[in-house]
Amino acid sequence: MARNLTRDLTEGRPLKQIVSFALPLLFGVLFQQLYSFVDTAVVGRFLGAERLAAVGATGSVNFLVIGLCLGLCSGFSIPIAQAFGAKDEGEIRRCVWHAVILSGVLSLVFAIASFLLCRPLLRLMNTPEEILDHSASYIGIIFAAIPCCVLYNMASGILRSLGDSRTPVVFLVIASLINIVLDLFLIIVCGMDVAGAAVATAVSQLLSGIGCVWFMIRHFPVLRLSREDRRFDPVLARKMLGTGLPMGLQFSITAIGSVMVQWSVNGLGVSAVAAISGAAKLSAFFACFFDALASTMATYAGQNMGARKLDRIHQGLRCSSALGIVYCLAAFGVVALFARPMLGLFIDAQAAPEVTSMGVRYLTINAAFYIPLLFVNIIRLSIQGMGFTRVAMLAGLFEMIARTAVALFVVPAAGFTGACFANPAAWVLADVFLFPCYYQIMRTLRQRLMPDMKETPRGRSPVRLRRAA
């Protein structure tokens, strides 16, 4: 099964396995952020604060639609990881084929629907009229290219499920470099305005997706499908949708709260929109560590769930929690000391001092709550990896409730500072739900899967007890 490329996370020390798997993912997530990072930097520095606000105003709508697609890809990867953990190669192939078919059809449907509805959605969000046309131009291209985005994320999700976290990064790095060159060429040389940034992103995603697919076909014999593997199974399709749709809806439900916050921020004016646009990009950069650790825990929990090693799942979660807390403290220190010069990448502080000050406030408040964000990511993705995607979806509902409450009641009373607390409120409320859910799930699984097993304390395989006569 191309063992030199895959990694079995059901064996070995949990901490070592998590770190070695997460590092390539972290590198990949950082370069993935480079897509939007470069878009924002080039737009902000070369086209001005108004164009920056136009791109930033699309963030929540983008998250609403693209998040649904990414959630589906992540959900479709869970049965693949569980089949890998169970060492069932036939099931791996069947799950991969159904994931490809379902993600391809759904991505086309989402692309057409979202492209047609992008302008009404932007109006519904109270997008300022002076930036509406540019926002619609940018997000319309992003939505039309949804199949390109899904291609890469589905292919990379399949590779990660098989334990290969390095290959997707290689193609993502290449695509990111192409994205940078295209950004500068299309915006500065060709004068395409914000549409150039969207085209550059779409082309880069397409190239990275094609690269991953080519690599899988060439180097993973286990994924070479027979005619029997290609037979469509409605039961398996429903199973795949049962994990994919809740995860996609989780992203979208969470995004509804973000849309509400964006709606309230849009009412505060272009300066507030521009400030959050720049600060949110920086905050997303710091959150790359959480994304990599969360993706690691999804694969780690999925494989160990397939192998029925619940002790390793819990041990892995403890290790990732310790790593994450250390990072959170370090990240807050960096933000507290260097927030203003970092925002200078997007905003000219001399030309827009008010925007810079507001951005520093937003970034600092969010960084102070990175520990709750850490647990939202690693606990939710662990639960998803174990197959309880509906529970994880409910965590998204709590995030939506918190953000909506801040948008409707706090922002009108406290203004921009109130908007800065929307994300922290969502993270804290989601944690209040996720912690007891995780422990209840573990208790349920122990009773269901291993009624006669005793777990050893060091994350090793459980030991079967002799039943009393």
Secondary structure, 3 states (H helix, E strand, C coil): CCCCCCCCCCCCCHHHHHHHHHHHHHHHHHHHHHHHHHHHHHHHHHHCHHHHHHHHCCHHHHHHHHHHHHHHHHHHHHHHHHHHHCCCHHHHHHHHHHHHHHHHHHHHHHHHHHHHHHHHHHHHCCCCHHHHHHHHHHHHHHHHCHHHHHHHHHHHHHHHHCCCCCHHHHHHHHHHHHHHHHHHHHHHHCCCCHHHHHHHHHHHHHHHHHHHHHHHHHHCHHHCCCCCCCCCCHHHHHHHHHHHHHHHHHHHHHHHHHHHHHHHHHCCCHHHHHHHHHHHHHHHHHCHHHHHHHHHHHHHHHHHHHCCCHHHHHHHHHHHHHHHHHHHHHHHHHHHHHHHHHHCCCCCCCCCHHHHHHHHHHHHHHHCCHHHHHHHHHHHHHHHHCCCHHHHHHHHHHHHHHHHHHHHHHHHHHCHHHHHCHHHHHHHHHHHHHHHHHHHHHHHHHHHHCCCEECCCCCCCCEECCCCC
